Amino acid sequence: MNSFFKNKINQSFYMRILKVLLLFVIMSTITNAKEKYTNELIKEDSPYLQQHAHNPVNWMAWNKKAFKKAKEENKMIFLSIGYSTCHWCHVMEEESFENEEVAKLLNKNYISIKVDREEMPHVDKYFQNVHNLVNRRAGGWPLTIILTPQRKAFFAATYIPVEKNYGRTGIKELLRDIQSGFENDKKRIYEISNNIERILEENRSSSYEKKDLNISLVNQFVKEIDNSFDHENHGIGERPKFPHASTTETLLDIYKVFKDEKALELATKMLKAMANGGINDQIEGGFYRYSVDEKWMIPHFEKMLYTNAELLSSYSKAYIITKDEFYKNVVDGIISFTKKRFEDQNLLYSASDADSLVGNEKEEGAYFVFSYDEVADFLKKKNYSSNEIEEIIEYFNITFEGNFENGLNNPYLSKDTFLKNLEKIKKDLTELRSFKPYPFIDNKILTSWNAMYISALFEAGKIDKKNSENAIKLLDEVLKKLYVKDILYHQRLVHKKPKVKALFEDYSFLISALLKAYDFSLDKKYLALASKFNKEAINKFYKQKNWLMSDGEFKSHADVYDSAYKSSLSLMIDNILKIALLTDDLELQNLAKKSLDNNSYVLSSRPSSSVWLLRTYLAYQKGYISLKATKEMLSNKEYINYPFLLKKLDNQKKYLACKIGICFSYSEDFTEIIKEIKKNIEK
């Protein structure tokens, strides 16, 4: 090789080295700029708290050290609650919590505490109730609460802009005004905080007023949903639109029990509209958390495990009722998405972010949206014909103008048309997306949300047995990794030991999954563990006829309102009804009745606000039925599509149908016993 080529090769090699070094210097500069500050959140495991560990704000975690500091220094507490994949949480961080002027105000006059609402749902729930009371409307995230040094709330808001905007006071002005009020009229602030605490307690106590309940509540519920239904765009309310999965699932169960056509119509219209809309990722499957518009077209792009868990259950039930392949395709899409993006070693991550990196900046939805030209050019390179490209672009409603920001498009379906090679096209468009980084995924493993998804997989298992078999694998791994040395934990990271002990919702959702595992497998270990956890939950959380969300020193009461997902208390009452029947425990049946009675005022006032409680009441009123027999006799049978029928292992060589406290039929013939069960249901 002559010297000319040697020099050229050396120059090329050194240029590459210089580029790498230059990139390293740039990245180090960016990292150092971001890490100019480090606060106490650096010690925390939560991905959300870690996101704020290098803010100039002197954040502390929710703990005794922070509360002690507030009292000793007589400073108010600035509490900010959010989660790692929340778009507006990111906006408020960028505008305010990375702002040195805001940080100086907070650090001088406040003790600033950050809470991950997924890590501490009981803390979030309490302060969401504070927000509802103070502002007379639902809250959300980020949730901003200001408390006295004694940890009593007197101010509540959600997102606050850094300067006055959107008709809202800016955070700098707000912090100064509140500090001035604290210095000059402390008595007034304490009076407000005491009143909030008193009214919350009064509201909670009044909700326990007993009311007579009857089955007419079902008709009242369906009417309430119909009255609030957007009959043009098919959803509940106008905008923003949320999936309300517990509502659609309850409507479907009402249809199963009463053959109520209106209930089925409302549920299926909403499920079809969502599945065709932009709230459903038309390319890779899985649903975003909610739609910002009334037409289900433009979502906030975060994907939550709980959203997809609850919708998986609803779409599975819709397919089982209608046998419409449309719903089965949606079920397959949710399962495929969850396995690809969230599953790791048979455990499931909690969420993916709405924002993606574009250059050095994060933009909402950047990974998921397309421009007209990039789709057309990419498909041309993939050797699609002009006609095929036109059909694909029309099918996904991709236009020059776009339906999102900056002329970009979020795909949605509006025509009942068939597209050839749809799966291949989706695969190719996923490849086009892959040139952009996928959004941040919160790799926190939550017991409650994993259990929620596992329960939904058992519903999907009624379509395909493989889904139930996969649910068993996931459940066994959750028990292995989050039930350690006889202690159940709330969360963990995949490669770290769990630290936070289980909360009420973990017990509730896990017991539900265990009962479904028993119903599928007829393995007694699942029923035994469900019963054990049920006893633990009663001992830990049932105090003075009230259910608490945790057994720690911070008291937050569980309630029956469905919010982001179904009420863990309503589900727990349902669990107790099942275990009472499966273990012949009349005391448990009585406890379930007391818990229903304690919440009868809420249910009778407006059943659509406590949807899963209505379903649980329906289960109580109709009565769960257990079909007892040997494992061989119960396996591989075609069961009726009835939501309140359970299987129970028994050594007798005959079928026995029972309700709590009474058995009403027996037979050696499966067809005959099913006929008798149908007669009992129709009474």
C-alpha positions, 0 to 999 in steps of 0.5 A: 500500500503506498504512502498516499493511501496510508495517509488518507486512511490515517486522516479518516481514522483520526477524523472519526476519533475527533468526531467521537471526542467532540460528541463526548464533550458536547454530551458531557457539557449537556449532562453537566448542565443538567446535573449542576444541581442534585437534591435528595431525590437522587436517593429514590428508586422511582423513575419519576422522582429521579427525573427531578433529582437534578432540578434546582429545587431542593426536592425531598421525598414524602417522608418523616425527615421532610415533615420534621424539617417543615415543622422545625423551620416553620415553613409551608410544604409545597407538594407536587404529585405526578408520574413519569410519563405525564406530559403536563408534569414535564411542561411544569418541570421545564417551565418552573422546576428547572427555573432558578428564580422559581427554585429560589422562591421555593427553597427560601420559603417552602419545603418542597416534596415530590410524590410519584402518584403510582408509588403512593396512590393513597397520598394522591387519592387524599389530595385529589379529594382536597382538590375536588373540594377546593375547586369543585371539579376533578383534579389530575396531574400534575397536582399542586398542593400547599400545606401548613408546616403541620401537613394540612392542605389549604391550597390546591391546583393542577398545572400552574404556568410560570408566568400569568397565562391561560387565565391562571396566576403564574407560579412566581406571583402565587408563591410570593402571595402565599408567603406574604399571607403566611407571614401576615395572616397565619391565622386565616391560613390555619383556619382554611386548612382546618375547615378543609380537613373538617369538611372532608371528614363530614363528607366522608361520614355522610357518604356512609348513610344507609340507603335501601338498594334495589335492582332498579339501580341498573336501569337508573345507571343505563339511563345516566350513561345514555343521558351523558353519552355523546351520540354523535361521536360515541363516548361519555361526555364531550372533551376530553374523552376518557375510555371509561372501561369499567363503564363499558365492561359493566354495560356488557355484564348488564347485557349478559344478565338482563339482555338489555339491548340499550346497555349493549348498544352504548358499550359497543358503539363506544368500543368501536369508536375508540378502536377506530379513533386516534386514541387507539394506536392504529399502527402498533396497537395499544390505547393512549390514556385519553383523547383531547378532542370529542371525536377520539382523534387526537390523544395525549400520547402516553400509554398506561398499563392500566388503560390497556388492561381494563380495555383488554377485558372490555374488548374480550367481553364484547367479542364473546357476546357478539362474535364480531372479529373486529373486537378480537383484532383489538384484543390481539393488538393490545396483547401484542403491544403490551408484550412488545413494549411493557413485558420484561421477564414475565413482569410488566412495566407501568407506562410509556411517555407522551413525549419523544426526542426530536433533536435535543427537544422533547415533543408530544407524540413525535414518535407516533405521528407522520407527515404526508410526504414521509409516508408517501416517500417511504412506501414508494421506497418499499415498492408500493404502487401509486394506487396502493400508497393512495389507498393506505394514506386514505385508509389512515386519514393521512393528509397534507394539512395534518390533524395534529401540530405542524401539519403532522398526522395521528392515524385514525380510521373513518371508513369501513373499508378493507385494506389488503396486506394490512399487517404488512403495511403496519409493520412497514409503518412501524419501521418508518417510526423506528427512525425516531426514538421510542418514548421513555418507558417507566420500568416500575413494576406495580403489583396492582397494575400487573394483576389488573392486566393478568385478570384481563388476560384471563378474560381474553383466555375465553377467546384463546386458551393461550392467553390464560396460560400466559396469564398464569406465567405472569401471575407466578412471576409477580408472586415470585418477585413481589411476594417475598418471605411472606411479605407482599410488596407494592412495587419494584424495579426489575433488577432491584429488591422491592422496598415499599410494602403492598397497599390496599389496591395491591391486595384487591387487584391481586386477589381478583387475579388469583381468583381468576387463576383458580377458576381457570386452572382449578389449582387450589394454591391460587384459592388458598393464597387469595383467601390468605391475602383476603384475611391480611387485607381485612386485618391491615385495612379494615378499621372501625368499619372503614377501609383504608388505602394503606396501613401507614401513619398517613390515613387515606380512606378507600372509596367506591368512586371509579377514577383513572381505573375501577375502585379497588374498594368496589373490587375488594367487596366483589372479591369477598363475595367470591371467597365467601362462596368458594370457602363457605364463609358466611361471616365474609358474606356479611362483611361484604353486605356491610361494606355495600350498606356503608356505600349505599348512599353513594350508589343510590345517589348516582350509580354512574359515579361508582360503576364497579360498585353497581356491578358488585351490587348486581353480583350480590343481588343476583348471587354468585353461583358455584358449580362444584365437581372434580377437575376432570368433570369441570375442565374443557366444557362449554360454559354459559356466558354469565358473569357470576358463575364460578367453578369450585373443585370438589371430590364428588363424582357429580355436579352440584350448583350452589349459592352462599348458604344453599345448594339448589341442584345436582346432577351427573350430567353437565347439560342438565346442571347447566339447564338448572343454573339457567332456570335459577338465573332467570328467577 
